[in-house]
Amino acid sequence: MASILNLTQELQESSKVIGHVRCENYFIFPGENTLSDGSRGVLYFLALAYCFIGLSAITARFFKSMENVVKHSRKVVTTDPITKAQVITYKKVWNFTIADISLLAFGTSFPQISLATIDAIRNIGERYAGGLGPGTLVGSAAFDLFPIHAVCVVVPKAGELKKISDLGVWLVELVWSFWAYIWLYIILEVWSPNVITLWEALLTVLQYGLLLVHAYAQDKRWPYLSLPMSRGDRPEEWVPEEIDQSKDDNDVHDVYSDAAQEAVESGNRNIVDIFSIHSANNDTVADTPPDSATKKGKAKNSTVFNLWKHQFVDAITLETSESKKVDSIYLRIAKSFWQLLLAPWKLLFAFVPPCNIAHGWVAFICSLLFISGVAFVVTRLTDLISCVTGINPYVIAFTALAGGTSWPDLVASKIAAERQLTADSAIANITCSNSVNIYVGIGVPWLINTVYNYFAYKEPLYIENAKGLSFSLLIFFATSVGCIVVLVLRRLIIGAELGGPRLWAWLTSAYFMMLWVVFVVLSSLKVSGVI
Protein backbone atom coordinates (compact mmCIF):
# COMPACT_ATOMS: atom_id res chain seq x y z
CA MET A 1 0.00 0.00 0.00
CA ALA A 2 2.79 2.39 0.90
CA SER A 3 4.54 1.73 -2.42
CA ILE A 4 1.36 2.61 -4.31
CA LEU A 5 0.94 5.83 -2.31
CA ASN A 6 4.57 6.81 -2.88
CA LEU A 7 4.20 6.12 -6.61
CA THR A 8 1.11 8.32 -6.75
CA GLN A 9 2.88 11.19 -4.99
CA GLU A 10 5.84 11.01 -7.37
CA LEU A 11 3.57 11.04 -10.39
CA GLN A 12 1.71 14.06 -9.07
CA GLU A 13 4.95 15.98 -8.82
CA SER A 14 6.44 14.88 -12.12
CA SER A 15 3.86 14.46 -14.85
CA LYS A 16 0.46 16.06 -15.25
CA VAL A 17 -1.49 15.99 -18.47
CA ILE A 18 -4.41 18.43 -18.62
CA GLY A 19 -4.82 18.27 -14.85
CA HIS A 20 -4.81 14.45 -14.76
CA VAL A 21 -1.97 12.46 -13.23
CA ARG A 22 -0.56 10.18 -15.90
CA CYS A 23 0.73 6.73 -14.94
CA GLU A 24 4.23 6.23 -16.31
CA ASN A 25 4.53 2.58 -15.23
CA TYR A 26 4.11 -0.20 -17.80
CA PHE A 27 3.54 -3.95 -17.78
CA ILE A 28 5.79 -5.25 -20.59
CA PHE A 29 6.76 -2.48 -23.03
CA PRO A 30 7.48 1.22 -22.42
CA GLY A 31 5.36 1.92 -25.49
CA GLU A 32 2.25 1.21 -23.41
CA ASN A 33 2.52 4.76 -22.07
CA THR A 34 1.67 6.17 -25.49
CA LEU A 35 -1.87 4.80 -25.18
CA SER A 36 -4.60 6.70 -23.40
CA ASP A 37 -5.36 5.87 -19.80
CA GLY A 38 -8.76 4.54 -20.82
CA SER A 39 -7.27 2.15 -23.37
CA ARG A 40 -4.63 0.98 -20.93
CA GLY A 41 -7.24 0.42 -18.25
CA VAL A 42 -9.33 -1.74 -20.58
CA LEU A 43 -6.28 -3.74 -21.70
CA TYR A 44 -5.11 -4.32 -18.13
CA PHE A 45 -8.58 -5.41 -17.02
CA LEU A 46 -8.73 -7.87 -19.95
CA ALA A 47 -5.28 -9.18 -19.01
CA LEU A 48 -6.47 -9.57 -15.42
CA ALA A 49 -9.51 -11.54 -16.57
CA TYR A 50 -7.27 -13.75 -18.71
CA CYS A 51 -5.08 -14.41 -15.66
CA PHE A 52 -8.19 -15.53 -13.77
CA ILE A 53 -8.88 -18.01 -16.57
CA GLY A 54 -5.32 -19.25 -16.13
CA LEU A 55 -5.85 -19.58 -12.37
CA SER A 56 -8.93 -21.70 -13.01
CA ALA A 57 -7.00 -23.94 -15.40
CA ILE A 58 -4.03 -24.56 -13.10
CA THR A 59 -6.29 -24.90 -10.06
CA ALA A 60 -8.16 -27.73 -11.82
CA ARG A 61 -4.84 -29.54 -12.19
CA PHE A 62 -4.03 -28.69 -8.57
CA PHE A 63 -7.32 -30.27 -7.48
CA LYS A 64 -6.54 -33.45 -9.38
CA SER A 65 -3.15 -33.72 -7.69
CA MET A 66 -4.75 -33.03 -4.32
CA GLU A 67 -7.26 -35.79 -4.97
CA ASN A 68 -4.42 -38.25 -5.51
CA VAL A 69 -2.69 -37.07 -2.34
CA VAL A 70 -5.80 -37.66 -0.26
CA LYS A 71 -6.45 -41.04 -1.89
CA HIS A 72 -3.21 -42.15 -0.29
CA SER A 73 -4.00 -45.29 1.68
CA ARG A 74 -1.85 -47.54 3.82
CA LYS A 75 -1.88 -51.31 3.87
CA VAL A 76 -3.16 -52.86 7.10
CA VAL A 77 -2.53 -56.56 7.66
CA THR A 78 -4.70 -58.31 10.23
CA THR A 79 -5.28 -61.95 11.15
CA ASP A 80 -8.73 -63.43 11.02
CA PRO A 81 -9.40 -64.83 14.52
CA ILE A 82 -11.29 -67.83 13.13
CA THR A 83 -9.43 -68.89 10.00
CA LYS A 84 -6.05 -67.45 11.12
CA ALA A 85 -5.60 -66.20 7.55
CA GLN A 86 -4.06 -62.84 6.82
CA VAL A 87 -6.49 -60.18 5.68
CA ILE A 88 -5.18 -57.11 3.87
CA THR A 89 -7.18 -53.89 3.92
CA TYR A 90 -6.43 -50.34 2.86
CA LYS A 91 -7.23 -47.45 5.17
CA LYS A 92 -7.14 -43.77 4.35
CA VAL A 93 -4.11 -41.92 5.66
CA TRP A 94 -6.01 -38.63 5.67
CA ASN A 95 -8.87 -37.94 8.04
CA PHE A 96 -11.91 -36.55 6.18
CA THR A 97 -12.27 -33.48 8.40
CA ILE A 98 -8.56 -32.64 8.33
CA ALA A 99 -8.50 -33.09 4.55
CA ASP A 100 -11.37 -30.61 4.22
CA ILE A 101 -9.74 -28.01 6.48
CA SER A 102 -6.17 -28.38 5.27
CA LEU A 103 -5.77 -29.60 1.68
CA LEU A 104 -9.21 -28.66 0.35
CA ALA A 105 -9.58 -25.28 2.07
CA PHE A 106 -5.91 -24.40 1.67
CA GLY A 107 -5.91 -25.46 -1.98
CA THR A 108 -8.99 -23.43 -2.93
CA SER A 109 -7.60 -20.41 -1.04
CA PHE A 110 -4.07 -20.66 -2.37
CA PRO A 111 -4.49 -18.03 -5.13
CA GLN A 112 -5.44 -15.46 -2.49
CA ILE A 113 -2.76 -16.67 -0.08
CA SER A 114 -0.12 -16.56 -2.79
CA LEU A 115 -1.19 -13.07 -3.88
CA ALA A 116 -1.09 -11.76 -0.30
CA THR A 117 2.32 -13.35 0.36
CA ILE A 118 3.78 -11.88 -2.84
CA ASP A 119 2.36 -8.48 -1.87
CA ALA A 120 4.05 -8.81 1.53
CA ILE A 121 7.41 -9.81 0.02
CA ARG A 122 7.24 -6.85 -2.35
CA ASN A 123 6.70 -4.57 0.65
CA ILE A 124 9.59 -5.91 2.74
CA GLY A 125 11.46 -2.87 4.02
CA GLU A 126 8.32 -0.71 4.01
CA ARG A 127 6.91 0.27 7.37
CA TYR A 128 3.35 0.00 6.00
CA ALA A 129 1.67 -3.25 4.99
CA GLY A 130 0.46 -3.72 1.43
CA GLY A 131 -3.25 -3.28 0.85
CA LEU A 132 -3.88 -5.90 -1.83
CA GLY A 133 -3.49 -8.92 0.44
CA PRO A 134 -5.86 -8.03 3.31
CA GLY A 135 -8.37 -6.43 0.95
CA THR A 136 -8.44 -9.47 -1.33
CA LEU A 137 -8.76 -11.94 1.54
CA VAL A 138 -11.57 -10.08 3.32
CA GLY A 139 -13.34 -9.61 -0.03
CA SER A 140 -12.78 -13.28 -0.82
CA ALA A 141 -14.39 -14.25 2.49
CA ALA A 142 -17.50 -12.30 1.52
CA PHE A 143 -17.50 -13.89 -1.93
CA ASP A 144 -17.17 -17.35 -0.37
CA LEU A 145 -19.96 -16.83 2.12
CA PHE A 146 -22.54 -15.10 -0.06
CA PRO A 147 -22.25 -15.82 -3.85
CA ILE A 148 -20.98 -19.37 -3.31
CA HIS A 149 -23.81 -20.15 -0.89
CA ALA A 150 -26.16 -18.56 -3.43
CA VAL A 151 -24.94 -20.99 -6.10
CA CYS A 152 -24.87 -24.09 -3.89
CA VAL A 153 -28.41 -23.62 -2.57
CA VAL A 154 -29.91 -23.89 -6.09
CA VAL A 155 -27.58 -26.60 -7.46
CA PRO A 156 -29.47 -29.67 -6.14
CA LYS A 157 -32.37 -30.90 -8.27
CA ALA A 158 -35.85 -29.54 -7.58
CA GLY A 159 -37.12 -30.88 -4.28
CA GLU A 160 -33.81 -32.58 -3.42
CA LEU A 161 -32.62 -31.84 0.12
CA LYS A 162 -28.98 -31.87 1.17
CA LYS A 163 -28.17 -31.14 4.77
CA ILE A 164 -25.10 -31.07 6.97
CA SER A 165 -24.80 -34.48 8.59
CA ASP A 166 -22.06 -33.71 11.13
CA LEU A 167 -23.32 -30.51 12.73
CA GLY A 168 -20.71 -30.74 15.47
CA VAL A 169 -17.77 -30.38 13.07
CA TRP A 170 -19.55 -27.63 11.14
CA LEU A 171 -20.25 -25.65 14.32
CA VAL A 172 -16.58 -25.90 15.32
CA GLU A 173 -15.51 -24.70 11.89
CA LEU A 174 -18.11 -21.92 11.96
CA VAL A 175 -17.05 -20.67 15.38
CA TRP A 176 -13.40 -20.54 14.34
CA SER A 177 -14.38 -18.78 11.12
CA PHE A 178 -16.29 -16.06 12.99
CA TRP A 179 -13.58 -15.77 15.60
CA ALA A 180 -11.00 -15.21 12.86
CA TYR A 181 -12.65 -11.94 11.86
CA ILE A 182 -13.34 -10.91 15.44
CA TRP A 183 -9.65 -11.52 16.17
CA LEU A 184 -8.61 -9.46 13.18
CA TYR A 185 -10.77 -6.56 14.38
CA ILE A 186 -9.30 -6.82 17.90
CA ILE A 187 -5.68 -6.58 16.76
CA LEU A 188 -6.51 -3.75 14.34
CA GLU A 189 -8.61 -1.58 16.65
CA VAL A 190 -8.33 -2.72 20.28
CA TRP A 191 -4.92 -4.05 21.33
CA SER A 192 -2.68 -1.96 19.10
CA PRO A 193 -4.73 0.32 16.83
CA ASN A 194 -3.42 0.73 13.27
CA VAL A 195 -0.36 -1.47 13.84
CA ILE A 196 0.41 -5.20 13.90
CA THR A 197 3.04 -6.47 16.31
CA LEU A 198 5.19 -9.55 15.89
CA TRP A 199 3.28 -11.42 18.60
CA GLU A 200 -0.10 -10.56 17.06
CA ALA A 201 1.02 -11.91 13.68
CA LEU A 202 2.48 -15.05 15.27
CA LEU A 203 -0.68 -15.72 17.29
CA THR A 204 -2.76 -15.30 14.13
CA VAL A 205 -0.83 -18.06 12.36
CA LEU A 206 -0.80 -20.40 15.37
CA GLN A 207 -4.59 -20.30 15.64
CA TYR A 208 -4.82 -22.26 12.39
CA GLY A 209 -3.12 -25.14 14.20
CA LEU A 210 -5.65 -24.85 17.03
CA LEU A 211 -8.46 -25.03 14.47
CA LEU A 212 -7.05 -28.27 13.06
CA VAL A 213 -6.73 -29.83 16.52
CA HIS A 214 -10.22 -28.76 17.61
CA ALA A 215 -11.88 -29.97 14.41
CA TYR A 216 -10.10 -33.33 14.64
CA ALA A 217 -11.12 -33.62 18.29
CA GLN A 218 -14.74 -32.98 17.32
CA ASP A 219 -14.56 -35.51 14.49
CA LYS A 220 -13.21 -38.15 16.88
CA ARG A 221 -15.54 -36.99 19.70
CA TRP A 222 -12.74 -36.48 22.21
CA PRO A 223 -14.11 -35.85 25.71
CA TYR A 224 -13.93 -32.27 27.03
CA LEU A 225 -12.80 -30.97 23.62
CA SER A 226 -15.86 -31.83 21.52
CA LEU A 227 -19.51 -30.88 21.49
CA PRO A 228 -21.85 -33.66 22.69
CA MET A 229 -23.53 -34.06 19.32
CA SER A 230 -24.09 -37.22 17.36
CA ARG A 231 -22.48 -37.57 13.96
CA GLY A 232 -25.78 -37.86 12.14
CA ASP A 233 -26.53 -39.86 9.03
CA ARG A 234 -23.34 -39.25 7.09
CA PRO A 235 -23.09 -42.02 4.48
CA GLU A 236 -20.11 -44.30 4.32
CA GLU A 237 -19.59 -43.24 0.71
CA TRP A 238 -19.72 -39.47 0.66
CA VAL A 239 -19.63 -39.51 -3.15
CA PRO A 240 -21.53 -42.23 -5.06
CA GLU A 241 -19.33 -44.26 -7.38
CA GLU A 242 -20.09 -43.50 -11.03
CA ILE A 243 -17.97 -46.27 -12.53
CA ASP A 244 -16.31 -49.37 -11.17
CA GLN A 245 -12.59 -48.89 -10.73
CA SER A 246 -9.99 -51.63 -10.44
CA LYS A 247 -7.82 -51.40 -7.37
CA ASP A 248 -4.16 -52.43 -7.33
CA ASP A 249 -2.34 -53.95 -4.39
CA ASN A 250 0.57 -51.83 -3.18
CA ASP A 251 2.09 -50.69 0.09
CA VAL A 252 0.52 -47.33 -0.63
CA HIS A 253 -2.72 -47.73 -2.51
CA ASP A 254 -3.27 -45.58 -5.62
CA VAL A 255 -6.05 -45.82 -8.17
CA TYR A 256 -4.24 -45.77 -11.51
CA SER A 257 -7.39 -46.28 -13.48
CA ASP A 258 -8.11 -42.61 -12.78
CA ALA A 259 -4.88 -41.74 -14.54
CA ALA A 260 -5.80 -43.91 -17.50
CA GLN A 261 -9.17 -42.22 -17.69
CA GLU A 262 -7.44 -38.84 -17.57
CA ALA A 263 -5.39 -39.85 -20.63
CA VAL A 264 -8.59 -40.27 -22.60
CA GLU A 265 -10.39 -37.17 -21.38
CA SER A 266 -9.24 -33.58 -21.62
CA GLY A 267 -8.35 -32.04 -18.29
CA ASN A 268 -10.59 -29.02 -18.96
CA ARG A 269 -13.51 -30.62 -20.75
CA ASN A 270 -14.79 -32.24 -17.59
CA ILE A 271 -14.67 -30.63 -14.18
CA VAL A 272 -12.45 -32.76 -12.02
CA ASP A 273 -14.20 -34.40 -9.09
CA ILE A 274 -12.01 -33.56 -6.13
CA PHE A 275 -14.52 -34.90 -3.68
CA SER A 276 -13.90 -38.56 -4.36
CA ILE A 277 -11.44 -38.11 -1.50
CA HIS A 278 -14.36 -39.15 0.68
CA SER A 279 -14.88 -42.51 -0.97
CA ALA A 280 -13.97 -45.44 1.20
CA ASN A 281 -11.24 -47.84 0.09
CA ASN A 282 -11.32 -50.46 2.81
CA ASP A 283 -11.74 -53.42 0.51
CA THR A 284 -10.19 -56.77 1.31
CA VAL A 285 -7.75 -57.92 -1.37
CA ALA A 286 -5.22 -60.66 -1.90
CA ASP A 287 -1.44 -60.30 -2.25
CA THR A 288 0.01 -59.84 -5.76
CA PRO A 289 2.80 -62.17 -6.96
CA PRO A 290 6.23 -60.50 -7.40
CA ASP A 291 6.34 -61.10 -11.18
CA SER A 292 2.95 -59.49 -11.57
CA ALA A 293 4.08 -56.53 -9.50
CA THR A 294 7.15 -56.05 -11.73
CA LYS A 295 5.05 -56.06 -14.90
CA LYS A 296 2.62 -53.71 -13.22
CA GLY A 297 5.41 -51.28 -12.35
CA LYS A 298 6.57 -51.17 -15.98
CA ALA A 299 3.02 -50.59 -17.14
CA LYS A 300 2.65 -47.73 -14.69
CA ASN A 301 5.87 -46.11 -15.91
CA SER A 302 4.60 -46.35 -19.47
CA THR A 303 1.28 -44.87 -18.38
CA VAL A 304 3.04 -41.89 -16.77
CA PHE A 305 4.95 -41.15 -19.98
CA ASN A 306 1.81 -41.44 -22.09
CA LEU A 307 -0.11 -39.19 -19.71
CA TRP A 308 2.54 -36.48 -19.81
CA LYS A 309 2.68 -36.71 -23.60
CA HIS A 310 -1.10 -36.50 -23.79
CA GLN A 311 -1.08 -33.28 -21.73
CA PHE A 312 0.87 -31.52 -24.49
CA VAL A 313 -1.23 -33.06 -27.27
CA ASP A 314 -4.42 -32.00 -25.52
CA ALA A 315 -3.08 -28.45 -25.09
CA ILE A 316 -2.89 -27.91 -28.86
CA THR A 317 -6.10 -29.75 -29.73
CA LEU A 318 -8.76 -27.18 -30.57
CA GLU A 319 -11.65 -29.47 -31.51
CA THR A 320 -12.30 -32.60 -29.51
CA SER A 321 -14.27 -35.70 -30.46
CA GLU A 322 -17.05 -34.53 -28.15
CA SER A 323 -17.36 -31.11 -29.80
CA LYS A 324 -17.48 -32.75 -33.26
CA LYS A 325 -20.69 -34.49 -32.23
CA VAL A 326 -22.42 -31.14 -31.64
CA ASP A 327 -24.95 -30.41 -34.39
CA SER A 328 -24.85 -26.61 -34.17
CA ILE A 329 -21.96 -25.17 -36.17
CA TYR A 330 -22.04 -21.99 -34.08
CA LEU A 331 -21.68 -23.95 -30.86
CA ARG A 332 -18.76 -25.89 -32.34
CA ILE A 333 -17.07 -22.64 -33.34
CA ALA A 334 -17.64 -21.22 -29.86
CA LYS A 335 -16.11 -24.31 -28.24
CA SER A 336 -13.13 -24.21 -30.59
CA PHE A 337 -12.61 -20.52 -29.82
CA TRP A 338 -12.67 -21.28 -26.10
CA GLN A 339 -10.10 -24.03 -26.58
CA LEU A 340 -7.96 -21.57 -28.55
CA LEU A 341 -8.22 -19.11 -25.68
CA LEU A 342 -7.16 -21.78 -23.20
CA ALA A 343 -4.38 -23.19 -25.38
CA PRO A 344 -1.52 -20.98 -24.06
CA TRP A 345 -2.39 -21.78 -20.46
CA LYS A 346 -2.88 -25.48 -21.17
CA LEU A 347 0.45 -25.65 -22.98
CA LEU A 348 2.22 -23.92 -20.09
CA PHE A 349 0.57 -26.08 -17.44
CA ALA A 350 1.27 -29.26 -19.42
CA PHE A 351 4.75 -29.08 -17.88
CA VAL A 352 3.18 -30.04 -14.54
CA PRO A 353 3.92 -33.78 -14.14
CA PRO A 354 1.01 -36.25 -14.20
CA CYS A 355 -0.87 -36.54 -10.95
CA ASN A 356 -0.12 -40.22 -10.34
CA ILE A 357 3.60 -39.66 -9.66
CA ALA A 358 4.54 -39.96 -5.97
CA HIS A 359 0.87 -40.09 -5.01
CA GLY A 360 0.26 -36.63 -6.49
CA TRP A 361 2.81 -34.71 -4.41
CA VAL A 362 5.02 -33.70 -7.37
CA ALA A 363 2.09 -32.27 -9.32
CA PHE A 364 0.79 -30.73 -6.08
CA ILE A 365 4.00 -28.76 -5.50
CA CYS A 366 4.47 -27.81 -9.16
CA SER A 367 0.91 -26.53 -9.33
CA LEU A 368 1.56 -24.31 -6.31
CA LEU A 369 4.58 -22.82 -8.08
CA PHE A 370 2.56 -22.04 -11.20
CA ILE A 371 -0.26 -20.53 -9.10
CA SER A 372 2.30 -18.31 -7.39
CA GLY A 373 3.60 -17.18 -10.77
CA VAL A 374 0.14 -16.24 -12.02
CA ALA A 375 -0.58 -14.48 -8.70
CA PHE A 376 2.56 -12.36 -9.16
CA VAL A 377 1.31 -11.22 -12.58
CA VAL A 378 -2.06 -10.43 -11.00
CA THR A 379 -0.45 -8.16 -8.41
CA ARG A 380 1.46 -6.29 -11.12
CA LEU A 381 -1.69 -5.79 -13.19
CA THR A 382 -3.63 -4.60 -10.14
CA ASP A 383 -0.99 -1.99 -9.36
CA LEU A 384 -1.20 -0.75 -12.95
CA ILE A 385 -5.01 -0.65 -12.94
CA SER A 386 -4.95 1.38 -9.73
CA CYS A 387 -2.26 3.67 -11.16
CA VAL A 388 -4.06 4.22 -14.50
CA THR A 389 -7.64 4.54 -13.25
CA GLY A 390 -7.06 6.03 -9.81
CA ILE A 391 -9.32 3.38 -8.23
CA ASN A 392 -8.45 2.63 -4.62
CA PRO A 393 -6.50 -0.68 -4.43
CA TYR A 394 -8.80 -1.90 -1.66
CA VAL A 395 -11.82 -1.49 -3.97
CA ILE A 396 -10.13 -3.56 -6.68
CA ALA A 397 -9.24 -6.15 -4.05
CA PHE A 398 -12.80 -6.34 -2.67
CA THR A 399 -14.31 -6.84 -6.12
CA ALA A 400 -12.22 -8.03 -9.07
CA LEU A 401 -9.42 -9.79 -7.16
CA ALA A 402 -11.73 -11.37 -4.60
CA GLY A 403 -14.08 -12.76 -7.23
CA GLY A 404 -11.35 -13.92 -9.60
CA THR A 405 -9.20 -15.65 -7.01
CA SER A 406 -12.25 -17.23 -5.30
CA TRP A 407 -13.33 -19.01 -8.47
CA PRO A 408 -11.73 -22.30 -7.30
CA ASP A 409 -13.82 -22.12 -4.11
CA LEU A 410 -16.96 -21.71 -6.20
CA VAL A 411 -16.10 -24.66 -8.44
CA ALA A 412 -15.21 -26.89 -5.48
CA SER A 413 -18.37 -26.15 -3.50
CA LYS A 414 -20.56 -26.48 -6.60
CA ILE A 415 -19.13 -29.92 -7.33
CA ALA A 416 -19.78 -30.98 -3.74
CA ALA A 417 -23.34 -29.66 -3.80
CA GLU A 418 -24.01 -31.56 -7.04
CA ARG A 419 -22.40 -34.92 -6.30
CA GLN A 420 -22.21 -35.41 -2.57
CA LEU A 421 -25.05 -36.98 -0.66
CA THR A 422 -24.74 -34.36 2.09
CA ALA A 423 -23.90 -30.65 2.32
CA ASP A 424 -20.91 -31.17 4.62
CA SER A 425 -17.99 -30.47 2.30
CA ALA A 426 -19.80 -27.87 0.19
CA ILE A 427 -20.42 -25.70 3.25
CA ALA A 428 -17.27 -26.78 5.11
CA ASN A 429 -15.18 -25.57 2.17
CA ILE A 430 -16.73 -22.11 2.55
CA THR A 431 -16.29 -21.77 6.31
CA CYS A 432 -12.83 -23.37 6.35
CA SER A 433 -11.61 -21.24 3.45
CA ASN A 434 -12.62 -18.14 5.39
CA SER A 435 -10.60 -19.31 8.39
CA VAL A 436 -7.59 -20.10 6.21
CA ASN A 437 -7.87 -16.65 4.62
CA ILE A 438 -7.25 -14.97 7.99
CA TYR A 439 -5.02 -17.38 9.90
CA VAL A 440 -2.76 -18.20 6.94
CA GLY A 441 -3.56 -15.75 4.14
CA ILE A 442 -3.21 -12.64 6.30
CA GLY A 443 -1.22 -14.12 9.19
CA VAL A 444 1.74 -15.39 7.15
CA PRO A 445 2.28 -12.17 5.11
CA TRP A 446 2.01 -10.05 8.25
CA LEU A 447 4.40 -12.39 10.03
CA ILE A 448 6.94 -11.94 7.22
CA ASN A 449 6.71 -8.15 7.41
CA THR A 450 6.63 -7.91 11.22
CA VAL A 451 9.70 -10.15 11.61
CA TYR A 452 11.63 -7.97 9.16
CA ASN A 453 10.48 -4.72 10.77
CA TYR A 454 11.25 -6.04 14.25
CA PHE A 455 14.87 -6.83 13.43
CA ALA A 456 15.47 -3.99 10.94
CA TYR A 457 13.68 -1.07 12.59
CA LYS A 458 12.58 -2.31 16.03
CA GLU A 459 9.10 -1.19 14.99
CA PRO A 460 5.76 -2.93 14.37
CA LEU A 461 4.01 -3.11 11.01
CA TYR A 462 1.78 -0.13 10.29
CA ILE A 463 -1.56 -0.67 8.54
CA GLU A 464 -2.62 1.94 6.00
CA ASN A 465 -6.37 2.64 6.07
CA ALA A 466 -6.89 0.34 9.06
CA LYS A 467 -10.18 2.13 9.77
CA GLY A 468 -11.51 1.17 6.35
CA LEU A 469 -10.44 -2.46 6.78
CA SER A 470 -11.98 -2.59 10.27
CA PHE A 471 -15.23 -1.14 8.92
CA SER A 472 -15.30 -3.86 6.26
CA LEU A 473 -14.86 -6.47 8.98
CA LEU A 474 -17.84 -5.09 10.89
CA ILE A 475 -20.01 -5.09 7.75
CA PHE A 476 -18.89 -8.62 6.91
CA PHE A 477 -19.67 -9.83 10.43
CA ALA A 478 -23.16 -8.28 10.38
CA THR A 479 -24.04 -9.69 6.95
CA SER A 480 -22.55 -13.08 7.94
CA VAL A 481 -24.97 -13.32 10.84
CA GLY A 482 -27.80 -12.69 8.39
CA CYS A 483 -26.50 -15.50 6.18
CA ILE A 484 -26.12 -18.05 8.98
CA VAL A 485 -29.56 -17.23 10.42
CA VAL A 486 -31.17 -18.07 7.07
CA LEU A 487 -29.24 -21.35 6.86
CA VAL A 488 -30.47 -22.27 10.35
CA LEU A 489 -34.05 -21.36 9.45
CA ARG A 490 -33.85 -23.48 6.32
CA ARG A 491 -32.66 -26.42 8.43
CA LEU A 492 -35.54 -25.96 10.90
CA ILE A 493 -38.30 -25.30 8.35
CA ILE A 494 -37.32 -27.16 5.18
CA GLY A 495 -35.02 -29.74 6.75
CA ALA A 496 -31.82 -28.96 4.85
CA GLU A 497 -29.40 -26.11 4.13
CA LEU A 498 -29.23 -26.76 0.38
CA GLY A 499 -31.92 -27.55 -2.18
CA GLY A 500 -35.61 -27.84 -1.44
CA PRO A 501 -38.52 -26.25 -3.35
CA ARG A 502 -37.21 -24.23 -6.29
CA LEU A 503 -38.98 -21.03 -5.28
CA TRP A 504 -37.47 -21.00 -1.81
CA ALA A 505 -34.07 -22.01 -3.14
CA TRP A 506 -34.03 -19.11 -5.60
CA LEU A 507 -35.31 -16.65 -2.99
CA THR A 508 -32.53 -17.75 -0.65
CA SER A 509 -30.00 -17.38 -3.45
CA ALA A 510 -31.19 -13.85 -4.22
CA TYR A 511 -30.99 -12.94 -0.53
CA PHE A 512 -27.38 -14.14 -0.30
CA MET A 513 -26.44 -12.13 -3.40
CA MET A 514 -28.07 -9.05 -1.88
CA LEU A 515 -25.91 -9.43 1.23
CA TRP A 516 -22.80 -9.56 -0.96
CA VAL A 517 -23.79 -6.38 -2.82
CA VAL A 518 -24.35 -4.62 0.52
CA PHE A 519 -20.89 -5.65 1.73
CA VAL A 520 -19.10 -4.62 -1.48
CA VAL A 521 -20.85 -1.25 -1.81
CA LEU A 522 -20.47 -0.17 1.83
CA SER A 523 -16.86 -1.39 2.09
CA SER A 524 -15.85 0.29 -1.17
CA LEU A 525 -17.44 3.59 -0.15
CA LYS A 526 -15.66 3.51 3.22
CA VAL A 527 -12.13 2.79 1.95
CA SER A 528 -12.63 5.40 -0.77
CA GLY A 529 -13.48 8.03 1.85
CA VAL A 530 -17.03 8.61 0.60
CA ILE A 531 -18.62 7.61 3.92
Secondary structure by P-SEA (a helix, b strand, c coil): caaaaaaaaaaaaccccccbbbbcccccccccccccaaaaaaaaaaaaaaaaaaaaaaaaaaaaaaaaaaabbbbbbbbcccccbbbbbbbbcccaaaaaacaaaaaaaaaaaaaaaaaaaaaccccccccaaaaaaaaaaaaaacaaaaaaaaccccccccccccaaaaaaaaaaaaaaaaaaaaaacccccccccaaaaaaaaaaaaaaaaaaaaaaaccccccccccccccccccccccbbbbbbbccccccaaaaaaaaacccccccccccccccccbbbbbbbcaaaaaaaaaaaaaaaaaaaaaaaaaaaccccccccccccaaaaaaaaaaaaaaaaaaaaaccccccccccaaaaaaaaaaaaaaaaaaaaaaaaaaaaaacccaaaaaacaaaaaaaaaaaaaaaaaacccccaaaaaaaaaaaaaaacccaaaaaaaaaaaaaaaaccccccccaaaaaaaaaaaaaaaaaaaaaaaaaaaacccccccccaaaaaaaaaaaaaaaaaaaaaaaaaaaccc
